Amino acid sequence: MTVWHPFTQLRGFTPLGEVVSAEGAWLQLADGRRLLDGISSWWVTLHGHAHPQIAAAVAAQAARLDQVILADFVHPQAALLSKALAAVLPGPPKRVFFSDDGSTAVEVALKMAWQHQRAKSADRTILVAFEGGYHGDTLGAMSVGARDVFTRSFEGLMLGVTFLPWDDADAVRAYFAVHGERVVAAIVEPMVQCAGGMRIASPDFLRALDEAAHRSGALWIADEVAVGFGRTGRMWGCDHAGVSPDLVALSKGLTGGTLPMGVTAASEVIYDGFLGPDKRAAFLHGHSYTGNPIAAAAALASLSLVTTTDTPARFAAFEVVYRRWFDAVMARPRLTGPRALGGIFAFDVVGGDGYHDAVGPKIQAAALRRGLYVRPLGSVVYLMPPAALTLAELDTACEALLSAVDEVLEAR
């Protein structure tokens, strides 16, 4: 096989199967197996696979205009999408910059913040992030994520970043009280550190950051890549705290999971800072596929579905189902920490060794035997299925997941 699989040790690796089609919450494999997609294919498939409304929009756009350079032209889909996003984004960000994926959306936000702030004050030199975070795998995005085995090989290439404790409002207030006037920007995943272990924060934590950053003149970036478009039971993670970021990074559910696309939205104040007599004052960044018309058409169709089907409310209903399983989790002495927010459900294996714990692949295999596809974060077990799942199917998925965990833990 010539495919180089991501996040995978390929020595001795065999793919779990060949997926030949998908519909709604289900994956169809070449060998006849049908699997419930319990993680929305890496958190991107918001409404479900092959949604007919998105598929129709993609097909129609592909037949009309496939690609055009956005540096010199505009096209209807980019114009419509930017306007639609500006109408629903949290806080003041209304200017929409298109890119390719979540990592690049974060890179763009970091570069915008740095250039904007440094043009005003050379004293601002600090980037702030939070312990356990994840913002992508390009160098800038990786720099503001947790320093661990994923980043160790690249230490000499990464940006200098100050890390504060996750979900610690007092630490945020204390740091900004002393250093706030030197901070360029802080970046945070609103409410949930997904790749960091599905760790859910208090809304007070976000409020503390919002207040401290704005008081000190620092910017703050909301990385809504994984949690945006209703995943947490609200349209945005920021909505749980009623906060107003200066920059917002979007991807994953942006196109309903059909095509890659990233967005960085900035406030009018930041946008105005790049206006000048020539290109030297401009934001000199771009991608070949920036604002791709087909991806934009998919995003418009997906955003329409978020509104017409009330996707946030759908995921809020998932949370009600999840919470009914909390007692079952706590009744098992080797499980702990059940938690849920919107479409996200997670718990921990007691004594687990984090992301690299071997229990994860074993639970994955046991779940597959029950017709459920999951990808535990080592000893952190979770579900994040698409909105297409019925509540009855969701209940069955929770039951299958706990049954798989029981099988693995009893065998240890």
Secondary structure, 3 states (H helix, E strand, C coil): CCCCCCCCCCCCCCCCCCEEEEEECEEEECCCCEEEECCHHHHCCCCCECCHHHHHHHHHHHHHCCCCCCCCCCCHHHHHHHHHHHHHCCCCCCEEEEECCHHHHHHHHHHHHHHHHHHHCCCCCEEEEECCCCCCCCHHHHHCCCCCCCCHHHHHHCCCCEEECCCCHHHHHHHHHHHHHHEEEEEECCCEECCCCCEECCHHHHHHHHHHHHHHCCEEEEECCCCCCCCCCCCCHHHHCCCCCCEEEECHHHHCCCCCCEEEEECHHHHHCCCCCCHHHCCCCCCCCCCCHHHHHHHHHHHHHHHHCCHHHHHHHHHHHHHCCHHHHHCCCCEEEEEEECCEEEEEECCCCHHHCCHHHHHHHHHHCCCEECCCECCEEEECCCCCCCHHHHHHHHHHHHHHHHHHHHHC
